[in-house]
Amino acid sequence: MIEFGIKDIIDILIVALMLYYLYRLMKNSGSLSLFYGVLLFIVIWVIASEVFDMRLTGTILDKFMGIGLIVLVILFQDQIKRFLIDIGSQGRWRHLRRLFRHEKENVGAIHAQVMAVVYACMSMSKSKTGALICLQRKVPLTDYEKTGDIIDADVNMRLIENIFFKNSPLHDGAMIIANNRIKSVGCILPVSHDMNIPKNLGLRHRAALGMSQVTDAICIIVSEETGHISVAMDGALKVKVASADLETILSRAFLAQ
């Protein structure tokens, strides 16, 4: 007789929660087909080893599981890092951290940063000045900051416009904003190879989408050809975003944390 108790229910819930986070991670990174492949392999491994007690097949699959996990960690180290940070940074832990660390969010500074970015994007949209701005959230962007020129300046509308001015030596690449500071400019971002991206969108859009797939950053693109504003966030790309909608997106992301 098979016994089924509270411990088994908790065990199932933990596995289900892990699979859910893995599914969301793979979906945001555009690797959902890989998730289904890994899940199918695990199911076959469990059936062969535990259900039918197939020793030879189970031993072979055990070897593949050991090697496969190492390969997955190497291939998806950025996504795994984002997954772990996401777990440790959920809203349910935020109040506990504040009790122990006495954290106080500077709402005024965050709002000023949001409005400076929005106004700069509005101005560059009118003049059709190409721009790519990446705003850090929970996942640190230190590795990407090092690919550009470190400036560590206040977030200022005029400074943002001047950096992306066509004749500026720093206008190529992405600007990274973190902790209410412009940390680095001219940065190189990972490019998305998603085949569903419209062909009329250029390298800035692909780089922004790629960054949103491997981190939780919000990337804002101003098209040099059309002046349209786009936003890449959580592995999805929104095009032709109005300035009011851009303010709403950034406010919800940073002021409602």
Phi and psi in degrees as a GROMACS rama.xvg file:
@    title "Ramachandran Plot"
@    xaxis  label "Phi"
@    yaxis  label "Psi"
@TYPE xy
-87.3211  124.833  ILE-2
-92.8505  136.239  GLU-3
-132.69  110.303  PHE-4
-122.869  -167.92  GLY-5
-63.2849  -36.8207  ILE-6
-60.4365  -38.6612  LYS-7
-68.4727  -37.1011  ASP-8
-64.1256  -44.1363  ILE-9
-62.6105  -40.441  ILE-10
-60.0676  -44.32  ASP-11
-66.0069  -40.9241  ILE-12
-63.9787  -40.0604  LEU-13
-63.3074  -45.4756  ILE-14
-63.4194  -42.5886  VAL-15
-62.8677  -40.0698  ALA-16
-65.8958  -40.6181  LEU-17
-64.0097  -42.0275  MET-18
-65.7134  -36.531  LEU-19
-64.6746  -46.7745  TYR-20
-63.5049  -39.008  TYR-21
-65.1649  -41.1582  LEU-22
-61.4674  -46.6569  TYR-23
-64.6899  -38.5536  ARG-24
-62.6662  -47.5859  LEU-25
-67.6839  -35.1451  MET-26
-65.501  -44.0971  LYS-27
-66.8014  -29.6298  ASN-28
-91.1502  2.32247  SER-29
72.859  24.3318  GLY-30
-119.424  37.5403  SER-31
-64.9612  -34.7284  LEU-32
-62.8156  -34.9201  SER-33
-66.0658  -37.4522  LEU-34
-60.2742  -46.0527  PHE-35
-63.8144  -37.6516  TYR-36
-65.1971  -44.9291  GLY-37
-63.7137  -41.6003  VAL-38
-63.492  -41.8953  LEU-39
-64.4287  -40.3776  LEU-40
-63.1061  -41.7657  PHE-41
-64.2179  -40.8171  ILE-42
-62.0527  -44.4631  VAL-43
-63.7874  -40.8925  ILE-44
-61.9235  -44.3593  TRP-45
-65.9699  -43.5286  VAL-46
-63.6875  -44.9858  ILE-47
-68.2944  -39.8518  ALA-48
-84.3559  -44.1685  SER-49
-97.3289  -41.1474  GLU-50
-80.2059  -54.0149  VAL-51
-96.8576  -3.96839  PHE-52
51.6979  47.5157  ASP-53
-86.3878  98.4253  MET-54
-65.2765  -46.65  ARG-55
-64.4019  -49.7998  LEU-56
-63.0978  -40.9914  THR-57
-62.9828  -39.7075  GLY-58
-65.2995  -43.0541  THR-59
-63.6053  -44.5462  ILE-60
-67.6865  -31.4466  LEU-61
-59.9283  -42.5554  ASP-62
-63.2901  -43.4158  LYS-63
-63.7602  -37.129  PHE-64
-63.0428  -43.2159  MET-65
-62.4779  -46.2467  GLY-66
-70.056  -41.0794  ILE-67
-61.4397  -38.6651  GLY-68
-64.4102  -40.1084  LEU-69
-64.4328  -43.1574  ILE-70
-63.0395  -43.0569  VAL-71
-63.5175  -39.0281  LEU-72
-63.9098  -40.4916  VAL-73
-67.8023  -44.1562  ILE-74
-70.986  -34.9335  LEU-75
-119.081  41.0873  PHE-76
-65.302  -36.688  GLN-77
-66.6454  -43.5574  ASP-78
-66.6432  -37.6324  GLN-79
-66.1465  -40.7026  ILE-80
-62.0882  -41.5938  LYS-81
-64.7155  -39.2177  ARG-82
-60.7885  -45.9891  PHE-83
-68.6331  -40.4277  LEU-84
-65.9442  -38.0245  ILE-85
-62.7268  -40.55  ASP-86
-64.3579  -44.3172  ILE-87
-79.1131  -5.32181  GLY-88
-117.827  16.1844  SER-89
-65.9268  155.855  GLN-90
-58.6288  -27.6066  GLY-91
-68.7596  -18.8604  ARG-92
-94.6869  -13.6028  TRP-93
-64.0089  -40.6489  ARG-94
-67.4669  -34.6196  HIS-95
-66.3585  -40.8874  LEU-96
-63.1801  -36.9531  ARG-97
-67.1217  -35.8461  ARG-98
-63.9719  -39.0279  LEU-99
-86.6161  -31.6864  PHE-100
-107.621  -6.23907  ARG-101
57.11  46.0231  HIS-102
-73.439  138.876  GLU-103
-131.988  121.124  LYS-104
-79.0448  132.688  GLU-105
-84.6181  86.8443  ASN-106
-61.9725  -39.2038  VAL-107
-62.1473  -42.7321  GLY-108
-66.3697  -39.7702  ALA-109
-65.7401  -42.8894  ILE-110
-63.3669  -39.6154  HIS-111
-63.2631  -39.917  ALA-112
-63.1019  -45.4102  GLN-113
-59.5963  -47.9935  VAL-114
-68.7836  -35.0735  MET-115
-62.6475  -42.6336  ALA-116
-67.3487  -42.8517  VAL-117
-63.1415  -47.9578  VAL-118
-64.549  -38.6876  TYR-119
-63.9803  -42.392  ALA-120
-66.0462  -38.4763  CYS-121
-61.495  -44.9202  MET-122
-65.7958  -43.9277  SER-123
-69.3882  -29.7786  MET-124
-64.7765  -41.4785  SER-125
-65.9634  -37.2813  LYS-126
-91.5963  1.48388  SER-127
54.1764  49.246  LYS-128
-95.7915  118.719  THR-129
-67.1216  137.705  GLY-130
-152.968  152.913  ALA-131
-140.924  110.45  LEU-132
-116.734  129.769  ILE-133
-117.839  119.579  CYS-134
-105.984  121.775  LEU-135
-71.6093  141.972  GLN-136
-115.908  -102.954  ARG-137
-90.986  -39.1101  LYS-138
-79.9659  123.43  VAL-139
-61.8314  142.669  PRO-140
-112.672  25.8085  LEU-141
-56.6246  -42.5581  THR-142
-62.4211  -35.7412  ASP-143
-78.6644  -30.6516  TYR-144
-60.7698  -35.796  GLU-145
-69.5581  -15.8889  LYS-146
-78.9811  -10.5488  THR-147
-119.228  -158.375  GLY-148
-98.9871  120.996  ASP-149
-75.154  126.759  ILE-150
-123.307  -30.3002  ILE-151
47.3041  66.1282  ASP-152
-119.029  163.984  ALA-153
-64.0675  148.538  ASP-154
-75.9277  112.06  VAL-155
-136.586  135.375  ASN-156
-57.854  -48.7892  MET-157
-66.0381  -36.9951  ARG-158
-65.1135  -42.0099  LEU-159
-60.9205  -45.0445  ILE-160
-62.837  -43.1687  GLU-161
-65.4879  -36.5831  ASN-162
-65.3849  -39.1881  ILE-163
-91.813  4.42757  PHE-164
-60.2527  140.967  PHE-165
-56.0549  -35.4573  LYS-166
-88.8957  0.60149  ASN-167
-75.4761  138.132  SER-168
-69.5114  -11.065  PRO-169
-107.505  9.66215  LEU-170
-75.5091  -21.5495  HIS-171
-77.5994  146.134  ASP-172
89.4099  -170.524  GLY-173
-106.596  152.053  ALA-174
-99.6382  133.705  MET-175
-112.03  123.752  ILE-176
-111.57  126.48  ILE-177
-144.952  137.808  ALA-178
54.0057  44.4285  ASN-179
61.6303  27.5373  ASN-180
-135.637  143.456  ARG-181
-80.0927  103.379  ILE-182
-79.1994  -46.0918  LYS-183
-153.291  152.725  SER-184
-131.571  162.743  VAL-185
68.3773  29.4515  GLY-186
-82.0985  152.084  CYS-187
-100.614  126.268  ILE-188
-110.583  155.132  LEU-189
-68.246  133.846  PRO-190
-91.258  132.835  VAL-191
-78.0348  141.164  SER-192
-108.828  24.2691  HIS-193
-63.4724  123.923  ASP-194
-75.3709  -11.4939  MET-195
-85.7795  -4.11399  ASN-196
-69.468  128.126  ILE-197
-54.4755  141.47  PRO-198
-67.952  -20.0855  LYS-199
-78.5342  -7.44163  ASN-200
-90.509  139.487  LEU-201
-95.4153  -160.685  GLY-202
-66.3067  -34.2333  LEU-203
-59.9961  -43.6792  ARG-204
-66.3385  -39.5752  HIS-205
-67.7991  -38.4819  ARG-206
-67.5254  -40.2148  ALA-207
-64.3468  -44.0048  ALA-208
-64.9378  -41.4173  LEU-209
-60.961  -40.6412  GLY-210
-65.0822  -38.7588  MET-211
-72.4631  -16.5364  SER-212
-84.2316  -31.5852  GLN-213
-101.253  -12.2203  VAL-214
-135.801  177.268  THR-215
-100.458  16.625  ASP-216
-66.4125  154.919  ALA-217
-102.278  123.054  ILE-218
-112.458  129.104  CYS-219
-111.455  131.013  ILE-220
-118.738  133.984  ILE-221
-112.925  119.818  VAL-222
-74.5723  132.709  SER-223
-74.9088  -26.6085  GLU-224
-83.5152  -43.4383  GLU-225
-111.138  -20.7735  THR-226
81.6209  0.641674  GLY-227
-70.2419  145.593  HIS-228
-98.8332  133.094  ILE-229
-126.943  155.973  SER-230
-131.687  127.914  VAL-231
-106.967  125.477  ALA-232
-154.881  131.662  MET-233
53.9828  39.8426  ASP-234
76.9028  10.6581  GLY-235
-124.961  150.294  ALA-236
-117.672  125.046  LEU-237
-110.279  123.745  LYS-238
-105.961  159.009  VAL-239
53.09  54.9715  LYS-240
-86.192  127.924  VAL-241
-71.7874  157.356  ALA-242
-61.6895  -37.7329  SER-243
-64.979  -39.2925  ALA-244
-68.5502  -35.8385  ASP-245
-63.1118  -43.1855  LEU-246
-61.422  -40.1462  GLU-247
-64.6234  -44.1491  THR-248
-61.2943  -47.6146  ILE-249
-69.4401  -38.1164  LEU-250
-64.8469  -43.5405  SER-251
-64.9987  -35.3638  ARG-252
-74.0843  -35.0862  ALA-253
-110.841  -33.8035  PHE-254
-85.4514  -24.873  LEU-255
-96.3232  11.7042  ALA-256
